[in-house]
Amino acid sequence: MRSIIPGEIETKDLHQFILGAVAPRPIAFVSTIDDKGIANIAPYSFFNAFSSNPPVLVFSSNRRVADNTTKDTLHNVQLNQEVVVNVVNYDIVRQMALASISYPSDISEFAKSGLTPLASDEVKPFRIKESPAHFECKVSEIITLGEHGGAGHLIICNVLKMHVSEAVIDADTNRINPHKIDLVGRMGRSHYVRASGDNIFDLYQSVLKPALGFDELPPHILNSNVLTGNDIAQLAGLYEYPKDELIHELLMTEEIQEVLISSEAPDDTMLDGLHKLAKKALNEGNAERAFGLAMVFEAIG
């Protein structure tokens, strides 16, 4: 594994290693306005939500690595402490890229990108009509992290009002559907990720009820030749060992009998066969059965 010490490599290289490793990152498409009323929009991927009550978003407007200059967004925020944070979905990702170009401060990126300014309710900066969600915010603090190229300015945004397109909300759950909102995230260099379709998966693990954990699993599972760390974690995420009734029931199944017949003794061959059955059950979404199949080894050992 390569070790990197900040200060011992060029900032531009460290910057790209950080962006490539801390990814994907959500994109804040930030709208501000200057003292002449000129609207500015620019994307920032040093961004996230940090609190729900009170609702707080934070993004960073960094000094440019190449020439250590600051950006119009920062100037405008320092001027009037108001922003609108718009999210970026796949439908507007190319227009977002156009808005990321450094234009003169007297040119609005709305005009350059073809995006539509929409009046806000609580702040002066415009919302982006084409974005599926907007956050009207008052900036409470700007934290300067340094004076050199690449240094950030953390902009703390208190959310005054949020707008969400009805088209991305599921009526039955009253929650945002990730496939409908179709968000885009930033990776390193010019790489992006689309957070919808096959890229979405569900992972449920109760944080309140204690799970078994790896330390409660037997060595033959922990040292499996077949099960991966993710596979074993599904078993470790269960709350109890399989009941004897389940193991006895599984012992009578045709698939177990085939493994037993093909193996002369409960050695690695038999163990691998049982773990292959357990892995198949995990892939089918049945962790309880998978645990039982894996534990058959102890019942016959």
C-alpha positions in Angstrom: 0.0 0.0 0.0 1.4 3.4 -0.9 1.8 5.9 1.9 1.5 9.6 1.1 2.6 12.4 3.4 1.0 15.8 2.8 3.7 18.4 2.1 6.0 15.8 0.5 4.1 15.7 -2.8 2.8 18.5 -5.0 -0.6 19.9 -4.0 -2.1 19.1 -7.4 -1.2 15.4 -6.9 -2.4 15.3 -3.3 -5.6 16.9 -4.4 -6.3 14.2 -7.0 -5.5 11.4 -4.5 -7.9 12.9 -2.0 -10.6 13.3 -4.7 -10.1 9.8 -6.0 -10.3 8.2 -2.6 -13.0 10.3 -0.9 -15.7 9.4 -3.4 -18.4 9.5 -4.7 -19.3 12.9 -3.3 -22.6 14.6 -3.6 -22.6 17.8 -5.6 -23.9 21.1 -4.3 -25.0 23.3 -7.3 -24.7 26.6 -5.5 -26.6 29.7 -6.5 -25.5 33.1 -5.2 -26.0 36.8 -6.3 -23.6 39.7 -6.3 -24.1 43.4 -5.3 -25.1 44.2 -8.9 -27.8 41.6 -9.0 -25.8 39.2 -11.3 -26.7 35.6 -10.5 -23.9 33.0 -10.2 -24.2 29.2 -10.1 -21.3 26.8 -9.6 -20.9 23.1 -8.6 -19.0 22.0 -5.4 -18.4 18.4 -4.5 -16.7 19.2 -1.1 -20.3 19.1 0.2 -22.6 17.2 2.5 -25.5 17.4 5.0 -24.3 17.7 8.6 -27.4 18.1 10.7 -31.2 17.5 10.4 -32.3 19.5 13.5 -31.3 22.2 12.9 -30.9 21.4 9.2 -27.4 22.4 8.1 -25.5 21.9 4.9 -21.8 22.6 4.5 -19.8 23.0 1.3 -16.3 24.3 0.7 -15.3 26.9 -1.9 -11.6 26.1 -2.2 -8.8 28.4 -3.4 -7.8 27.3 -6.9 -4.8 25.0 -6.8 -3.2 26.5 -10.0 -3.1 30.2 -9.0 -4.4 30.5 -5.4 -7.4 32.7 -6.5 -10.8 32.5 -4.9 -14.2 32.1 -6.6 -17.2 34.3 -7.2 -19.3 32.1 -5.0 -17.2 32.9 -2.0 -17.2 36.6 -2.8 -20.9 36.7 -3.0 -21.4 34.7 0.2 -19.1 37.1 2.0 -21.2 39.9 0.6 -24.8 38.8 1.5 -24.6 35.5 3.4 -27.3 33.8 1.3 -27.2 30.8 -1.0 -29.4 28.2 -2.6 -28.0 24.7 -2.7 -29.5 22.8 -5.7 -28.9 19.0 -6.2 -27.5 17.7 -9.5 -29.3 14.8 -11.3 -28.3 13.1 -14.5 -30.6 15.2 -16.6 -28.6 18.4 -15.9 -25.1 17.1 -15.5 -23.8 18.5 -18.8 -25.3 21.9 -18.0 -23.7 21.7 -14.6 -20.3 21.1 -16.4 -20.9 24.3 -18.4 -21.6 26.2 -15.3 -18.3 25.0 -13.7 -16.2 27.0 -16.2 -14.6 30.2 -14.9 -16.4 33.0 -16.6 -15.9 36.7 -15.8 -17.9 37.8 -12.7 -20.2 40.0 -14.8 -21.5 36.9 -16.7 -24.2 34.7 -15.3 -23.8 31.0 -15.6 -27.6 30.7 -15.9 -27.2 32.2 -19.4 -24.2 30.1 -20.3 -25.7 26.8 -19.1 -29.2 27.3 -20.4 -30.6 26.6 -16.9 -33.6 28.5 -15.7 -33.5 30.9 -12.7 -36.5 30.4 -10.4 -37.3 33.0 -7.7 -36.7 31.9 -4.1 -39.1 32.5 -1.2 -36.7 33.3 1.6 -33.4 34.5 0.0 -32.3 36.6 -3.0 -30.3 34.0 -4.9 -32.3 32.1 -7.5 -33.2 28.4 -7.4 -32.4 26.2 -10.5 -35.7 25.2 -11.9 -34.4 22.0 -13.6 -32.9 20.7 -10.3 -35.2 18.2 -8.5 -34.4 19.7 -5.0 -33.4 23.1 -3.7 -32.3 24.3 -0.3 -32.7 28.0 0.5 -30.1 28.9 3.1 -28.7 31.6 5.3 -24.9 31.3 5.8 -24.1 31.4 9.5 -20.3 31.1 9.3 -17.4 30.9 6.9 -14.4 28.9 8.2 -11.1 29.6 6.4 -8.8 26.6 6.4 -5.7 28.1 4.9 -4.2 30.7 2.6 -2.5 28.5 0.0 -3.8 27.0 -3.3 -6.2 24.2 -2.5 -7.2 25.6 0.9 -10.9 25.4 1.6 -13.5 27.8 3.0 -16.2 25.9 4.8 -19.5 27.6 4.2 -22.0 26.7 6.9 -25.6 26.9 5.5 -28.6 26.9 7.7 -31.6 25.7 5.7 -34.6 28.0 5.8 -36.7 26.2 3.3 -36.4 23.0 1.1 -38.2 22.4 -2.1 -38.6 18.9 -3.6 -40.1 17.9 -6.9 -43.2 15.8 -6.5 -42.0 13.7 -9.4 -39.2 12.2 -7.3 -41.3 11.4 -4.2 -43.1 8.0 -3.8 -46.7 8.6 -2.8 -46.9 5.3 -0.7 -43.8 6.0 1.4 -43.6 9.8 1.2 -39.9 9.4 0.7 -37.6 10.4 -2.2 -37.1 7.5 -4.6 -33.4 7.3 -5.5 -34.2 6.0 -9.0 -36.5 8.9 -9.7 -34.2 11.6 -8.4 -31.3 10.0 -10.3 -28.5 11.9 -8.6 -25.0 12.3 -9.8 -21.8 12.1 -7.7 -18.3 13.3 -8.3 -15.2 11.0 -8.3 -11.6 11.9 -9.0 -10.5 13.7 -12.1 -13.3 13.9 -14.7 -15.1 10.8 -13.4 -18.7 10.9 -12.2 -21.2 8.2 -10.9 -24.9 7.9 -11.6 -26.7 6.9 -8.4 -29.7 5.0 -9.8 -30.6 1.7 -11.6 -28.3 -1.2 -10.8 -26.0 1.0 -8.9 -28.5 1.2 -6.0 -28.8 -1.6 -3.5 -30.5 -1.9 -0.1 -28.6 -2.8 3.1 -30.5 -3.1 6.3 -28.9 -3.7 9.6 -30.6 -2.7 12.9 -28.4 -0.4 14.9 -30.4 -0.9 18.0 -30.5 -4.7 18.4 -27.0 -6.3 19.1 -25.9 -8.7 16.3 -23.7 -11.7 16.8 -20.6 -10.1 15.3 -17.5 -11.9 13.8 -16.2 -12.8 17.2 -19.2 -15.1 17.9 -18.7 -17.1 14.7 -16.9 -20.5 14.6 -13.5 -20.7 13.0 -14.7 -22.8 10.0 -16.8 -19.9 8.9 -14.3 -17.2 9.7 -11.6 -19.1 7.7 -13.8 -20.2 4.9 -12.3 -20.8 1.4 -15.7 -19.9 -0.1 -17.3 -17.1 1.9 -16.1 -13.6 1.4 -15.9 -10.9 4.1 -19.2 -9.5 2.9 -20.8 -13.0 3.1 -19.5 -13.7 6.6 -20.7 -10.2 7.7 -24.3 -11.2 6.7 -24.1 -14.1 9.1 -22.4 -12.0 11.7 -25.3 -9.5 11.3 -27.8 -12.1 12.5 -29.0 -12.0 16.2 -28.8 -15.7 17.1 -27.5 -19.1 16.0 -29.8 -21.2 13.8 -32.2 -23.5 15.8 -31.5 -27.2 16.0 -34.7 -27.8 14.2 -33.6 -25.9 11.1 -30.3 -27.7 11.0 -32.0 -31.1 11.3 -34.4 -30.1 8.6 -31.5 -29.0 6.3 -29.7 -32.3 6.9 -32.6 -34.1 5.3 -32.5 -32.0 2.1 -31.3 -33.4 -1.2 -28.7 -30.7 -1.6 -27.0 -31.6 1.7 -27.2 -35.3 1.1 -25.4 -34.7 -2.2 -22.6 -32.9 -0.4 -22.3 -35.7 2.2 -22.3 -38.5 -0.4 -19.6 -36.8 -2.5 -17.4 -36.3 0.6 -16.0 -39.2 2.6 -15.4 -37.2 5.8 -16.1 -33.8 7.2 -12.9 -32.3 5.7 -12.3 -29.2 3.6 -14.1 -30.7 0.6 -17.3 -31.2 2.6 -16.9 -27.8 4.3 -16.4 -26.0 0.9 -19.5 -27.8 -0.4 -21.6 -26.6 2.5 -20.3 -23.1 2.3 -21.1 -23.0 -1.4 -24.7 -23.9 -0.5 -24.6 -21.1 2.1 -23.3 -18.6 -0.4 -26.0 -19.5 -2.8 -28.6 -18.9 0.0 -27.0 -15.6 0.7 -27.2 -14.5 -2.9 -30.9 -15.4 -2.8 -31.3 -13.1 0.2 -31.8 -15.9 2.8 -29.2 -15.3 5.5 -30.9 -17.5 8.1 -30.9 -20.5 5.8 -27.3 -19.7 4.8 -26.3 -19.8 8.5 -28.0 -23.1 9.0 -26.3 -24.6 6.0 -22.9 -23.4 7.2 -23.6 -24.8 10.7 -24.5 -28.3 9.3 -20.8 -28.9 9.4 -20.7 -28.9 13.2 -23.8 -31.1 13.4 -22.1 -33.9 11.4 -18.5 -33.2 12.5 
